[in-house]
Structures are given as C-alpha cells and as structure tokens.
Amino acid sequence: MGASPILSNRLLVAYPEHTKLFNYTTEATSTSPRIQSRHMNSAEDNGIDYSMLQSRLGYKLRRAQMVYFDVFFEACAREGITPGLFSILAIIYHNPGLTQTAVSVALDVDRSAMVAAIDKLEGMEVVERRKSKNDRRSYALYLTEKGRTFTERLNQKVVAGEQEFTTFMSDAEREGLLDILDRIIEARKK
C-alpha cells in the first residue's frame, strides 16, 4: 500500500480489524511529523482550553498510546519492520507451530490481513509455513533461524526504546500501569 507510515500506524492501531496495513513503508526517521508536532498540542503552546478533555480517561489513554507508539514504531522501523509484524513474530517466537488463524485470533487481526503479513514475513525469510500435523488444510507457522535471530535483536531494540521512554517511572509504577492496562483490556472482554 502507498499509505504513509504515520497515517498507517494510526489506522493499524485504531482499526486493526479493518485494515491490511501490515506492509506499509517503514522508513527510519529521527522524528516523525507527529513527534515534531506534539509540542504544539499543549495549552501552554497554543492557548487552547483542554479542560474538558484533561479528565477524560479515554482521551488520556489515546494520547499516551500515540506518544508511546511513536517510540515503538521507530524501534521497529530501524529494522525495516512494522509493529504489527513484530507482534506476529513475537507470538510465533513463543508459540511455534500455531496456525495463521490462531495467530490472527491471538492478535485480533483480520485473517485476510494475516495472510498478507505472513507472505511478507516469508519473503523476508524470517517465517516459514509448514503443513499442520493436526489439520492438513492449515499451515503451522515457525520462525526460521534467521527469524529467531532477527526477532531477538528486534525485541532488544524495542525493550531499549521502552526503557529509555519510561525513565520517568519507577519499576513499581510501570508494573502498576501494566496491571491497570490489563484490567482495562479484560473489562472490555466481559
């Protein structure tokens, strides 16, 4: 697709079930336009009254997600991959032999988008499809040796970016935030 990385990563996060944006361009840039413009989106800089939004949990979660996603996106882009593809690699890394459908369900991604994503990862020679032992109509997914090495290296970069990003939080605050986010996610499933 010809979509820009910034537009695409927003759509992928906001509407993963409606998009096939796993193969958008990942050009490593020092700062994205959103990072450059973020400083204009504060009351001190633009004189806009945000008072009604400042106490809205959804607004704060979305703003925080956008800030963090830039860090995650840039760590992945330096390796020529998208956060969506990284998520697939991470699931396969820890769960070798899952079917495409199982990975799709695990990540809450449309199955047709998953096919295109796996095609891309196969083209990069980091994932391989093998006939499933349990269902001859399905393919099981495995990382190649190159894929294992690539995923481990990429994970180290994502972790380093996250650690750099979260220096303002103590370990206990980070764990507390993760716990709260897990509870929000689980509450929506009920």
TIVO-2410 file (N, C-alpha, C; in nm, 3 decimals):
# residues 190
REC num residu      c1      c2      c3 atome chaine
REC   1      M   0.084  -0.117   0.000     N      A
REC   1      M   0.000   0.000   0.000    CA      A
REC   1      M   0.088   0.123   0.000     C      A
REC   2      G   0.039   0.232  -0.055     N      A
REC   2      G   0.116   0.353  -0.063    CA      A
REC   2      G   0.093   0.448   0.053     C      A
REC   3      A   0.028   0.406   0.158     N      A
REC   3      A  -0.002   0.494   0.270    CA      A
REC   3      A   0.127   0.533   0.341     C      A
REC   4      S   0.123   0.650   0.401     N      A
REC   4      S   0.241   0.695   0.474    CA      A
REC   4      S   0.252   0.618   0.605     C      A
REC   5      P   0.374   0.605   0.660     N      A
REC   5      P   0.390   0.533   0.786    CA      A
REC   5      P   0.308   0.594   0.898     C      A
REC   6      I   0.302   0.726   0.906     N      A
REC   6      I   0.230   0.789   1.016    CA      A
REC   6      I   0.082   0.761   1.005     C      A
REC   7      L   0.023   0.782   0.889     N      A
REC   7      L  -0.118   0.751   0.870    CA      A
REC   7      L  -0.144   0.603   0.895     C      A
REC   8      S  -0.058   0.519   0.843     N      A
REC   8      S  -0.079   0.375   0.854    CA      A
REC   8      S  -0.070   0.326   0.997     C      A
REC   9      N   0.028   0.371   1.075     N      A
REC   9      N   0.036   0.318   1.210    CA      A
REC   9      N  -0.082   0.363   1.293     C      A
REC  10      R  -0.137   0.481   1.267     N      A
REC  10      R  -0.257   0.524   1.338    CA      A
REC  10      R  -0.375   0.434   1.302     C      A
REC  11      L  -0.393   0.407   1.174     N      A
REC  11      L  -0.504   0.323   1.133    CA      A
REC  11      L  -0.489   0.181   1.184     C      A
REC  12      L  -0.368   0.129   1.182     N      A
REC  12      L  -0.344  -0.007   1.228    CA      A
REC  12      L  -0.382  -0.022   1.374     C      A
REC  13      V  -0.347   0.075   1.454     N      A
REC  13      V  -0.379   0.066   1.595    CA      A
REC  13      V  -0.527   0.091   1.620     C      A
REC  14      A  -0.581   0.192   1.554     N      A
REC  14      A  -0.720   0.228   1.579    CA      A
REC  14      A  -0.819   0.128   1.520     C      A
REC  15      Y  -0.786   0.071   1.404     N      A
REC  15      Y  -0.879  -0.015   1.335    CA      A
REC  15      Y  -0.811  -0.141   1.281     C      A
REC  16      P  -0.747  -0.221   1.366     N      A
REC  16      P  -0.672  -0.335   1.313    CA      A
REC  16      P  -0.759  -0.435   1.238     C      A
REC  17      E  -0.886  -0.447   1.275     N      A
REC  17      E  -0.971  -0.545   1.209    CA      A
REC  17      E  -1.017  -0.498   1.071     C      A
REC  18      H  -0.996  -0.371   1.038     N      A
REC  18      H  -1.043  -0.318   0.911    CA      A
REC  18      H  -0.932  -0.287   0.813     C      A
REC  19      T  -0.809  -0.320   0.845     N      A
REC  19      T  -0.702  -0.277   0.758    CA      A
REC  19      T  -0.604  -0.387   0.724     C      A
REC  20      K  -0.539  -0.367   0.615     N      A
REC  20      K  -0.435  -0.459   0.571    CA      A
REC  20      K  -0.302  -0.385   0.568     C      A
REC  21      L  -0.278  -0.308   0.671     N      A
REC  21      L  -0.164  -0.218   0.670    CA      A
REC  21      L  -0.040  -0.275   0.734     C      A
REC  22      F  -0.026  -0.407   0.734     N      A
REC  22      F   0.095  -0.465   0.789    CA      A
REC  22      F   0.215  -0.441   0.700     C      A
REC  23      N   0.193  -0.404   0.575     N      A
REC  23      N   0.306  -0.387   0.485    CA      A
REC  23      N   0.322  -0.243   0.441     C      A
REC  24      Y   0.291  -0.149   0.530     N      A
REC  24      Y   0.319  -0.011   0.496    CA      A
REC  24      Y   0.469   0.013   0.507     C      A
REC  25      T   0.514   0.119   0.444     N      A
REC  25      T   0.655   0.153   0.440    CA      A
REC  25      T   0.706   0.187   0.579     C      A
REC  26      T   0.824   0.138   0.612     N      A
REC  26      T   0.884   0.172   0.740    CA      A
REC  26      T   1.017   0.240   0.715     C      A
REC  27      E   1.010   0.368   0.695     N      A
REC  27      E   1.132   0.444   0.674    CA      A
REC  27      E   1.178   0.495   0.809     C      A
REC  28      A   1.299   0.460   0.847     N      A
REC  28      A   1.352   0.504   0.975    CA      A
REC  28      A   1.378   0.654   0.968     C      A
REC  29      T   1.314   0.727   1.055     N      A
REC  29      T   1.335   0.870   1.061    CA      A
REC  29      T   1.367   0.906   1.205     C      A
REC  30      S   1.441   1.014   1.220     N      A
REC  30      S   1.477   1.053   1.356    CA      A
REC  30      S   1.355   1.100   1.433     C      A
REC  31      T   1.265   1.170   1.366     N      A
REC  31      T   1.141   1.209   1.431    CA      A
REC  31      T   1.030   1.210   1.328     C      A
REC  32      S   0.917   1.157   1.367     N      A
REC  32      S   0.802   1.156   1.278    CA      A
REC  32      S   0.736   1.292   1.282     C      A
REC  33      P   0.652   1.325   1.183     N      A
REC  33      P   0.579   1.452   1.187    CA      A
REC  33      P   0.495   1.463   1.314     C      A
REC  34      R   0.441   1.352   1.363     N      A
REC  34      R   0.359   1.358   1.484    CA      A
REC  34      R   0.445   1.394   1.605     C      A
REC  35      I   0.567   1.340   1.611     N      A
REC  35      I   0.656   1.375   1.721    CA      A
REC  35      I   0.692   1.523   1.713     C      A
REC  36      Q   0.720   1.571   1.591     N      A
REC  36      Q   0.756   1.710   1.574    CA      A
REC  36      Q   0.641   1.802   1.611     C      A
REC  37      S   0.517   1.763   1.581     N      A
REC  37      S   0.403   1.850   1.608    CA      A
REC  37      S   0.346   1.832   1.748     C      A
REC  38      R   0.387   1.729   1.820     N      A
REC  38      R   0.330   1.701   1.952    CA      A
REC  38      R   0.343   1.822   2.044     C      A
REC  39      H   0.452   1.894   2.033     N      A
REC  39      H   0.476   2.006   2.123    CA      A
REC  39      H   0.377   2.120   2.099     C      A
REC  40      M   0.315   2.124   1.983     N      A
REC  40      M   0.216   2.226   1.954    CA      A
REC  40      M   0.082   2.192   2.019     C      A
REC  41      N   0.064   2.070   2.065     N      A
REC  41      N  -0.063   2.026   2.119    CA      A
REC  41      N  -0.069   2.036   2.271     C      A
REC  42      S  -0.027   2.148   2.324     N      A
REC  42      S  -0.038   2.170   2.468    CA      A
REC  42      S  -0.093   2.310   2.490     C      A
REC  43      A  -0.165   2.326   2.600     N      A
REC  43      A  -0.228   2.455   2.629    CA      A
REC  43      A  -0.126   2.567   2.638     C      A
REC  44      E  -0.007   2.537   2.692     N      A
REC  44      E   0.094   2.640   2.707    CA      A
REC  44      E   0.138   2.695   2.571     C      A
REC  45      D   0.141   2.609   2.471     N      A
REC  45      D   0.193   2.649   2.341    CA      A
REC  45      D   0.089   2.709   2.248     C      A
REC  46      N  -0.035   2.664   2.259     N      A
REC  46      N  -0.132   2.710   2.160    CA      A
REC  46      N  -0.252   2.784   2.217     C      A
REC  47      G  -0.260   2.799   2.349     N      A
REC  47      G  -0.366   2.875   2.410    CA      A
REC  47      G  -0.504   2.809   2.405     C      A
REC  48      I  -0.510   2.682   2.368     N      A
REC  48      I  -0.639   2.612   2.360    CA      A
REC  48      I  -0.674   2.556   2.496     C      A
REC  49      D  -0.801   2.567   2.533     N      A
REC  49      D  -0.850   2.516   2.660    CA      A
REC  49      D  -0.885   2.367   2.646     C      A
REC  50      Y  -0.808   2.281   2.711     N      A
REC  50      Y  -0.829   2.137   2.706    CA      A
REC  50      Y  -0.900   2.085   2.832     C      A
REC  51      S  -0.957   2.175   2.914     N      A
REC  51      S  -1.005   2.136   3.046    CA      A
REC  51      S  -1.107   2.022   3.043     C      A
REC  52      M  -1.197   2.019   2.948     N      A
REC  52      M  -1.295   1.911   2.945    CA      A
REC  52      M  -1.229   1.776   2.914     C      A
REC  53      L  -1.125   1.779   2.833     N      A
REC  53      L  -1.057   1.655   2.794    CA      A
REC  53      L  -0.959   1.605   2.900     C      A
REC  54      Q  -0.904   1.695   2.979     N      A
REC  54      Q  -0.800   1.656   3.074    CA      A
REC  54      Q  -0.846   1.554   3.177     C      A
REC  55      S  -0.975   1.547   3.204     N      A
REC  55      S  -1.026   1.449   3.300    CA      A
REC  55      S  -1.092   1.330   3.232     C      A
REC  56      R  -1.080   1.319   3.102     N      A
REC  56      R  -1.139   1.207   3.027    CA      A
REC  56      R  -1.035   1.096   3.012     C      A
REC  57      L  -1.064   0.982   3.069     N      A
REC  57      L  -0.972   0.868   3.066    CA      A
REC  57      L  -0.941   0.824   2.923     C      A
REC  58      G  -1.044   0.815   2.840     N      A
REC  58      G  -1.023   0.773   2.701    CA      A
REC  58      G  -0.930   0.866   2.626     C      A
REC  59      Y  -0.946   0.995   2.647     N      A
REC  59      Y  -0.859   1.093   2.582    CA      A
REC  59      Y  -0.716   1.075   2.628     C      A
REC  60      K  -0.697   1.063   2.760     N      A
REC  60      K  -0.561   1.047   2.813    CA      A
REC  60      K  -0.497   0.916   2.766     C      A
REC  61      L  -0.575   0.808   2.764     N      A
REC  61      L  -0.522   0.680   2.716    CA      A
REC  61      L  -0.479   0.691   2.570     C      A
REC  62      R  -0.562   0.753   2.489     N      A
REC  62      R  -0.530   0.765   2.346    CA      A
REC  62      R  -0.406   0.852   2.326     C      A
REC  63      R  -0.395   0.962   2.397     N      A
REC  63      R  -0.278   1.048   2.384    CA      A
REC  63      R  -0.152   0.975   2.428     C      A
REC  64      A  -0.161   0.903   2.541     N      A
REC  64      A  -0.046   0.826   2.589    CA      A
REC  64      A  -0.008   0.718   2.489     C      A
REC  65      Q  -0.108   0.652   2.432     N      A
REC  65      Q  -0.082   0.547   2.333    CA      A
REC  65      Q  -0.011   0.605   2.212     C      A
REC  66      M  -0.053   0.722   2.166     N      A
REC  66      M   0.010   0.784   2.050    CA      A
REC  66      M   0.157   0.818   2.079     C      A
REC  67      V   0.184   0.870   2.198     N      A
REC  67      V   0.321   0.904   2.236    CA      A
REC  67      V   0.407   0.778   2.241     C      A
REC  68      Y   0.356   0.675   2.309     N      A
REC  68      Y   0.434   0.552   2.320    CA      A
REC  68      Y   0.450   0.484   2.185     C      A
REC  69      F   0.344   0.482   2.104     N      A
REC  69      F   0.350   0.412   1.977    CA      A
REC  69      F   0.459   0.469   1.887     C      A
REC  70      D   0.483   0.599   1.896     N      A
REC  70      D   0.593   0.657   1.818    CA      A
REC  70      D   0.726   0.592   1.855     C      A
REC  71      V   0.749   0.569   1.984     N      A
REC  71      V   0.873   0.505   2.030    CA      A
REC  71      V   0.881   0.363   1.975     C      A
REC  72      F   0.772   0.288   1.988     N      A
REC  72      F   0.765   0.150   1.941    CA      A
REC  72      F   0.784   0.144   1.789     C      A
REC  73      F   0.714   0.232   1.718     N      A
REC  73      F   0.722   0.235   1.572    CA      A
REC  73      F   0.864   0.262   1.525     C      A
REC  74      E   0.930   0.359   1.586     N      A
REC  74      E   1.065   0.394   1.543    CA      A
REC  74      E   1.165   0.283   1.572     C      A
REC  75      A   1.150   0.213   1.684     N      A
REC  75      A   1.239   0.099   1.713    CA      A
REC  75      A   1.223  -0.008   1.606     C      A
REC  76      C   1.101  -0.033   1.565     N      A
REC  76      C   1.076  -0.133   1.461    CA      A
REC  76      C   1.123  -0.083   1.325     C      A
REC  77      A   1.096   0.043   1.294     N      A
REC  77      A   1.131   0.098   1.163    CA      A
REC  77      A   1.281   0.092   1.136     C      A
REC  78      R   1.360   0.106   1.241     N      A
REC  78      R   1.507   0.097   1.223    CA      A
REC  78      R   1.548  -0.040   1.171     C      A
REC  79      E   1.465  -0.140   1.194     N      A
REC  79      E   1.493  -0.275   1.145    CA      A
REC  79      E   1.413  -0.307   1.019     C      A
REC  80      G   1.340  -0.207   0.967     N      A
REC  80      G   1.265  -0.227   0.843    CA      A
REC  80      G   1.138  -0.308   0.861     C      A
REC  81      I   1.077  -0.299   0.977     N      A
REC  81      I   0.958  -0.379   1.006    CA      A
REC  81      I   0.856  -0.291   1.078     C      A
REC  82      T   0.732  -0.333   1.078     N      A
REC  82      T   0.626  -0.259   1.145    CA      A
REC  82      T   0.596  -0.320   1.281     C      A
REC  83      P   0.535  -0.245   1.371     N      A
REC  83      P   0.494  -0.302   1.499    CA      A
REC  83      P   0.397  -0.420   1.482     C      A
REC  84      G   0.311  -0.414   1.383     N      A
REC  84      G   0.220  -0.526   1.357    CA      A
REC  84      G   0.294  -0.653   1.323     C      A
REC  85      L   0.395  -0.642   1.239     N      A
REC  85      L   0.475  -0.759   1.203    CA      A
REC  85      L   0.558  -0.807   1.321     C      A
REC  86      F   0.609  -0.713   1.401     N      A
REC  86      F   0.681  -0.751   1.522    CA      A
REC  86      F   0.590  -0.834   1.614     C      A
REC  87      S   0.466  -0.793   1.628     N      A
REC  87      S   0.371  -0.866   1.713    CA      A
REC  87      S   0.353  -1.010   1.665     C      A
REC  88      I   0.345  -1.027   1.535     N      A
REC  88      I   0.332  -1.161   1.479    CA      A
REC  88      I   0.456  -1.244   1.510     C      A
REC  89      L   0.572  -1.184   1.487     N      A
REC  89      L   0.697  -1.255   1.516    CA      A
REC  89      L   0.706  -1.295   1.664     C      A
REC  90      A   0.665  -1.205   1.752     N      A
REC  90      A   0.670  -1.233   1.896    CA      A
REC  90      A   0.579  -1.350   1.932     C      A
REC  91      I   0.460  -1.355   1.873     N      A
REC  91      I   0.367  -1.465   1.902    CA      A
REC  91      I   0.425  -1.597   1.850     C      A
REC  92      I   0.477  -1.596   1.728     N      A
REC  92      I   0.533  -1.718   1.670    CA      A
REC  92      I   0.658  -1.762   1.746     C      A
REC  93      Y   0.739  -1.666   1.789     N      A
REC  93      Y   0.862  -1.695   1.864    CA      A
REC  93      Y   0.830  -1.779   1.987     C      A
REC  94      H   0.728  -1.739   2.061     N      A
REC  94      H   0.694  -1.808   2.186    CA      A
REC  94      H   0.592  -1.920   2.168     C      A
REC  95      N   0.536  -1.932   2.047     N      A
REC  95      N   0.433  -2.034   2.021    CA      A
REC  95      N   0.453  -2.097   1.884     C      A
REC  96      P   0.567  -2.158   1.860     N      A
REC  96      P   0.592  -2.215   1.727    CA      A
REC  96      P   0.488  -2.323   1.695     C      A
REC  97      G   0.445  -2.322   1.569     N      A
REC  97      G   0.350  -2.423   1.524    CA      A
REC  97      G   0.205  -2.380   1.526     C      A
REC  98      L   0.179  -2.256   1.572     N      A
REC  98      L   0.041  -2.207   1.566    CA      A
REC  98      L   0.000  -2.189   1.419     C      A
REC  99      T  -0.128  -2.203   1.395     N      A
REC  99      T  -0.179  -2.178   1.259    CA      A
REC  99      T  -0.192  -2.027   1.239     C      A
REC 100      Q  -0.206  -1.986   1.113     N      A
REC 100      Q  -0.228  -1.845   1.083    CA      A
REC 100      Q  -0.355  -1.796   1.152     C      A
REC 101      T  -0.457  -1.880   1.153     N      A
REC 101      T  -0.582  -1.842   1.217    CA      A
REC 101      T  -0.563  -1.819   1.366     C      A
REC 102      A  -0.489  -1.905   1.432     N      A
REC 102      A  -0.464  -1.890   1.575    CA      A
REC 102      A  -0.388  -1.761   1.605     C      A
REC 103      V  -0.290  -1.729   1.523     N      A
REC 103      V  -0.214  -1.605   1.542    CA      A
REC 103      V  -0.306  -1.485   1.517     C      A
REC 104      S  -0.388  -1.494   1.414     N      A
REC 104      S  -0.483  -1.389   1.383    CA      A
REC 104      S  -0.578  -1.362   1.499     C      A
REC 105      V  -0.631  -1.469   1.558     N      A
REC 105      V  -0.721  -1.457   1.673    CA      A
REC 105      V  -0.646  -1.400   1.793     C      A
REC 106      A  -0.525  -1.447   1.816     N      A
REC 106      A  -0.446  -1.401   1.931    CA      A
REC 106      A  -0.420  -1.251   1.925     C      A
REC 107      L  -0.400  -1.199   1.805     N      A
REC 107      L  -0.369  -1.057   1.789    CA      A
REC 107      L  -0.490  -0.974   1.751     C      A
REC 108      D  -0.606  -1.038   1.737     N      A
REC 108      D  -0.729  -0.969   1.699    CA      A
REC 108      D  -0.712  -0.894   1.566     C      A
REC 109      V  -0.662  -0.967   1.468     N      A
REC 109      V  -0.635  -0.913   1.335    CA      A
REC 109      V  -0.717  -0.991   1.234     C      A
REC 110      D  -0.769  -0.921   1.135     N      A
REC 110      D  -0.844  -0.984   1.028    CA      A
REC 110      D  -0.761  -1.092   0.960     C      A
REC 111      R  -0.823  -1.207   0.932     N      A
REC 111      R  -0.747  -1.320   0.874    CA      A
REC 111      R  -0.687  -1.286   0.738     C      A
REC 112      S  -0.758  -1.207   0.657     N      A
REC 112      S  -0.702  -1.172   0.525    CA      A
REC 112      S  -0.578  -1.085   0.541     C      A
REC 113      A  -0.576  -0.998   0.641     N      A
REC 113      A  -0.457  -0.917   0.667    CA      A
REC 113      A  -0.342  -1.006   0.714     C      A
REC 114      M  -0.376  -1.111   0.788     N      A
REC 114      M  -0.274  -1.204   0.838    CA      A
REC 114      M  -0.205  -1.276   0.723     C      A
REC 115      V  -0.280  -1.315   0.623     N      A
REC 115      V  -0.221  -1.384   0.507    CA      A
REC 115      V  -0.116  -1.294   0.441     C      A
REC 116      A  -0.152  -1.168   0.419     N      A
REC 116      A  -0.058  -1.075   0.356    CA      A
REC 116      A   0.065  -1.053   0.445     C      A
REC 117      A   0.043  -1.045   0.575     N      A
REC 117      A   0.155  -1.024   0.668    CA      A
REC 117      A   0.249  -1.144   0.667     C      A
REC 118      I   0.194  -1.264   0.668     N      A
REC 118      I   0.277  -1.385   0.666    CA      A
REC 118      I   0.351  -1.395   0.533     C      A
REC 119      D   0.285  -1.358   0.424     N      A
REC 119      D   0.354  -1.355   0.294    CA      A
REC 119      D   0.476  -1.263   0.301     C      A
REC 120      K   0.458  -1.146   0.361     N      A
REC 120      K   0.570  -1.052   0.372    CA      A
REC 120      K   0.682  -1.110   0.458     C      A
REC 121      L   0.647  -1.170   0.572     N      A
REC 121      L   0.748  -1.228   0.659    CA      A
REC 121      L   0.818  -1.347   0.594     C      A
REC 122      E   0.745  -1.424   0.515     N      A
REC 122      E   0.809  -1.532   0.439    CA      A
REC 122      E   0.906  -1.475   0.337     C      A
REC 123      G   0.866  -1.367   0.271     N      A
REC 123      G   0.953  -1.301   0.174    CA      A
REC 123      G   1.081  -1.248   0.237     C      A
REC 124      M   1.073  -1.212   0.364     N      A
REC 124      M   1.191  -1.166   0.438    CA      A
REC 124      M   1.274  -1.285   0.488     C      A
REC 125      E   1.222  -1.405   0.469     N      A
REC 125      E   1.287  -1.530   0.511    CA      A
REC 125      E   1.301  -1.540   0.663     C      A
REC 126      V   1.201  -1.486   0.736     N      A
REC 126      V   1.204  -1.494   0.882    CA      A
REC 126      V   1.095  -1.587   0.936     C      A
REC 127      V   0.997  -1.619   0.853     N      A
REC 127      V   0.889  -1.710   0.891    CA      A
REC 127      V   0.872  -1.812   0.780     C      A
REC 128      E   0.836  -1.933   0.821     N      A
REC 128      E   0.803  -2.035   0.721    CA      A
REC 128      E   0.672  -2.103   0.758     C      A
REC 129      R   0.598  -2.138   0.654     N      A
REC 129      R   0.474  -2.213   0.672    CA      A
REC 129      R   0.506  -2.360   0.651     C      A
REC 130      R   0.451  -2.442   0.739     N      A
REC 130      R   0.462  -2.587   0.722    CA      A
REC 130      R   0.323  -2.646   0.734     C      A
REC 131      K   0.300  -2.754   0.663     N      A
REC 131      K   0.170  -2.821   0.675    CA      A
REC 131      K   0.147  -2.857   0.822     C      A
REC 132      S   0.027  -2.828   0.869     N      A
REC 132      S  -0.008  -2.860   1.006    CA      A
REC 132      S  -0.019  -3.011   1.024     C      A
REC 133      K   0.032  -3.061   1.134     N      A
REC 133      K   0.023  -3.205   1.162    CA      A
REC 133      K  -0.118  -3.243   1.202     C      A
REC 134      N  -0.193  -3.148   1.258     N      A
REC 134      N  -0.327  -3.177   1.306    CA      A
REC 134      N  -0.436  -3.155   1.201     C      A
REC 135      D  -0.410  -3.067   1.105     N      A
REC 135      D  -0.510  -3.033   1.005    CA      A
REC 135      D  -0.439  -3.006   0.873     C      A
REC 136      R  -0.453  -3.096   0.779     N      A
REC 136      R  -0.380  -3.084   0.652    CA      A
REC 136      R  -0.425  -2.963   0.570     C      A
REC 137      R  -0.539  -2.903   0.607     N      A
REC 137      R  -0.585  -2.784   0.534    CA      A
REC 137      R  -0.517  -2.658   0.585     C      A
REC 138      S  -0.451  -2.666   0.699     N      A
REC 138      S  -0.390  -2.548   0.762    CA      A
REC 138      S  -0.238  -2.554   0.755     C      A
REC 139      Y  -0.180  -2.437   0.775     N      A
REC 139      Y  -0.035  -2.426   0.782    CA      A
REC 139      Y   0.005  -2.382   0.922     C      A
REC 140      A   0.109  -2.443   0.973     N      A
REC 140      A   0.166  -2.403   1.101    CA      A
REC 140      A   0.280  -2.306   1.072     C      A
REC 141      L   0.299  -2.210   1.162     N      A
REC 141      L   0.399  -2.106   1.141    CA      A
REC 141      L   0.517  -2.126   1.234     C      A
REC 142      Y   0.635  -2.110   1.177     N      A
REC 142      Y   0.761  -2.125   1.252    CA      A
REC 142      Y   0.856  -2.015   1.209     C      A
REC 143      L   0.939  -1.972   1.302     N      A
REC 143      L   1.047  -1.880   1.265    CA      A
REC 143      L   1.161  -1.961   1.206     C      A
REC 144      T   1.225  -1.904   1.107     N      A
REC 144      T   1.348  -1.964   1.055    CA      A
REC 144      T   1.459  -1.928   1.154     C      A
REC 145      E   1.576  -1.984   1.134     N      A
REC 145      E   1.689  -1.946   1.221    CA      A
REC 145      E   1.715  -1.796   1.208     C      A
REC 146      K   1.711  -1.746   1.085     N      A
REC 146      K   1.727  -1.602   1.063    CA      A
REC 146      K   1.616  -1.526   1.137     C      A
REC 147      G   1.495  -1.581   1.136     N      A
REC 147      G   1.381  -1.518   1.203    CA      A
REC 147      G   1.397  -1.512   1.354     C      A
REC 148      R   1.451  -1.618   1.412     N      A
REC 148      R   1.474  -1.619   1.558    CA      A
REC 148      R   1.576  -1.511   1.595     C      A
REC 149      T   1.685  -1.506   1.522     N      A
REC 149      T   1.788  -1.406   1.547    CA      A
REC 149      T   1.734  -1.265   1.528     C      A
REC 150      F   1.660  -1.246   1.419     N      A
REC 150      F   1.601  -1.116   1.388    CA      A
REC 150      F   1.504  -1.073   1.499     C      A
REC 151      T   1.416  -1.164   1.542     N      A
REC 151      T   1.317  -1.133   1.645    CA      A
REC 151      T   1.385  -1.100   1.778     C      A
REC 152      E   1.486  -1.173   1.814     N      A
REC 152      E   1.559  -1.145   1.939    CA      A
REC 152      E   1.626  -1.007   1.933     C      A
REC 153      R   1.690  -0.976   1.821     N      A
REC 153      R   1.756  -0.846   1.805    CA      A
REC 153      R   1.653  -0.733   1.808     C      A
REC 154      L   1.543  -0.753   1.738     N      A
REC 154      L   1.438  -0.652   1.733    CA      A
REC 154      L   1.377  -0.632   1.872     C      A
REC 155      N   1.353  -0.740   1.944     N      A
REC 155      N   1.298  -0.729   2.079    CA      A
REC 155      N   1.391  -0.649   2.170     C      A
REC 156      Q   1.521  -0.671   2.157     N      A
REC 156      Q   1.617  -0.594   2.238    CA      A
REC 156      Q   1.604  -0.445   2.209     C      A
REC 157      K   1.585  -0.410   2.082     N      A
REC 157      K   1.571  -0.269   2.045    CA      A
REC 157      K   1.440  -0.211   2.096     C      A
REC 158      V   1.334  -0.289   2.090     N      A
REC 158      V   1.205  -0.243   2.142    CA      A
REC 158      V   1.214  -0.223   2.293     C      A
REC 159      V   1.274  -0.318   2.362     N      A
REC 159      V   1.290  -0.308   2.508    CA      A
REC 159      V   1.376  -0.186   2.542     C      A
REC 160      A   1.486  -0.164   2.470     N      A
REC 160      A   1.572  -0.049   2.496    CA      A
REC 160      A   1.496   0.081   2.475     C      A
REC 161      G   1.418   0.089   2.369     N      A
REC 161      G   1.337   0.209   2.344    CA      A
REC 161      G   1.236   0.231   2.455     C      A
REC 162      E   1.174   0.123   2.499     N      A
REC 162      E   1.075   0.133   2.606    CA      A
REC 162      E   1.141   0.177   2.737     C      A
REC 163      Q   1.257   0.121   2.768     N      A
REC 163      Q   1.327   0.159   2.891    CA      A
REC 163      Q   1.367   0.306   2.888     C      A
REC 164      E   1.415   0.350   2.774     N      A
REC 164      E   1.452   0.491   2.760    CA      A
REC 164      E   1.329   0.579   2.776     C      A
REC 165      F   1.218   0.536   2.720     N      A
REC 165      F   1.094   0.612   2.724    CA      A
REC 165      F   1.036   0.619   2.865     C      A
REC 166      T   1.053   0.514   2.944     N      A
REC 166      T   0.987   0.508   3.075    CA      A
REC 166      T   1.079   0.544   3.191     C      A
REC 167      T   1.184   0.618   3.166     N      A
REC 167      T   1.277   0.654   3.273    CA      A
REC 167      T   1.211   0.740   3.381     C      A
REC 168      F   1.101   0.806   3.350     N      A
REC 168      F   1.031   0.890   3.448    CA      A
REC 168      F   0.947   0.807   3.545     C      A
REC 169      M   0.935   0.675   3.521     N      A
REC 169      M   0.856   0.588   3.608    CA      A
REC 169      M   0.947   0.496   3.687     C      A
REC 170      S   0.906   0.467   3.810     N      A
REC 170      S   0.976   0.364   3.888    CA      A
REC 170      S   0.929   0.228   3.836     C      A
REC 171      D   1.002   0.124   3.872     N      A
REC 171      D   0.960  -0.011   3.833    CA      A
REC 171      D   0.821  -0.043   3.887     C      A
REC 172      A   0.793  -0.002   4.010     N      A
REC 172      A   0.662  -0.028   4.070    CA      A
REC 172      A   0.552   0.047   3.995     C      A
REC 173      E   0.579   0.171   3.953     N      A
REC 173      E   0.479   0.247   3.876    CA      A
REC 173      E   0.454   0.181   3.741     C      A
REC 174      R   0.561   0.135   3.678     N      A
REC 174      R   0.547   0.067   3.548    CA      A
REC 174      R   0.463  -0.059   3.563     C      A
REC 175      E   0.492  -0.139   3.665     N      A
REC 175      E   0.415  -0.262   3.688    CA      A
REC 175      E   0.269  -0.229   3.722     C      A
REC 176      G   0.248  -0.123   3.798     N      A
REC 176      G   0.112  -0.080   3.830    CA      A
REC 176      G   0.036  -0.036   3.706     C      A
REC 177      L   0.104   0.037   3.618     N      A
REC 177      L   0.041   0.080   3.493    CA      A
REC 177      L   0.005  -0.041   3.407     C      A
REC 178      L   0.097  -0.136   3.396     N      A
REC 178      L   0.068  -0.257   3.319    CA      A
REC 178      L  -0.052  -0.332   3.377     C      A
REC 179      D  -0.060  -0.339   3.508     N      A
REC 179      D  -0.173  -0.405   3.573    CA      A
REC 179      D  -0.304  -0.334   3.540     C      A
REC 180      I  -0.305  -0.202   3.549     N      A
REC 180      I  -0.426  -0.126   3.519    CA      A
REC 180      I  -0.466  -0.145   3.372     C      A
REC 181      L  -0.369  -0.140   3.282     N      A
REC 181      L  -0.400  -0.159   3.140    CA      A
REC 181      L  -0.455  -0.299   3.114     C      A
REC 182      D  -0.399  -0.400   3.179     N      A
REC 182      D  -0.452  -0.537   3.165    CA      A
REC 182      D  -0.596  -0.543   3.212     C      A
REC 183      R  -0.625  -0.477   3.323     N      A
REC 183      R  -0.763  -0.478   3.375    CA      A
REC 183      R  -0.859  -0.406   3.280     C      A
REC 184      I  -0.814  -0.298   3.218     N      A
REC 184      I  -0.899  -0.228   3.121    CA      A
REC 184      I  -0.928  -0.320   3.002     C      A
REC 185      I  -0.826  -0.387   2.953     N      A
REC 185      I  -0.842  -0.478   2.840    CA      A
REC 185      I  -0.937  -0.592   2.875     C      A
REC 186      E  -0.919  -0.651   2.991     N      A
REC 186      E  -1.005  -0.762   3.035    CA      A
REC 186      E  -1.148  -0.717   3.060     C      A
REC 187      A  -1.167  -0.599   3.114     N      A
REC 187      A  -1.303  -0.550   3.140    CA      A
REC 187      A  -1.382  -0.535   3.011     C      A
REC 188      R  -1.316  -0.499   2.905     N      A
REC 188      R  -1.383  -0.482   2.775    CA      A
REC 188      R  -1.427  -0.616   2.717     C      A
REC 189      K  -1.357  -0.722   2.753     N      A
REC 189      K  -1.389  -0.856   2.701    CA      A
REC 189      K  -1.514  -0.913   2.765     C      A
REC 190      K  -1.550  -0.862   2.882     N      A
REC 190      K  -1.663  -0.919   2.956    CA      A
REC 190      K  -1.795  -0.873   2.904     C      A
***
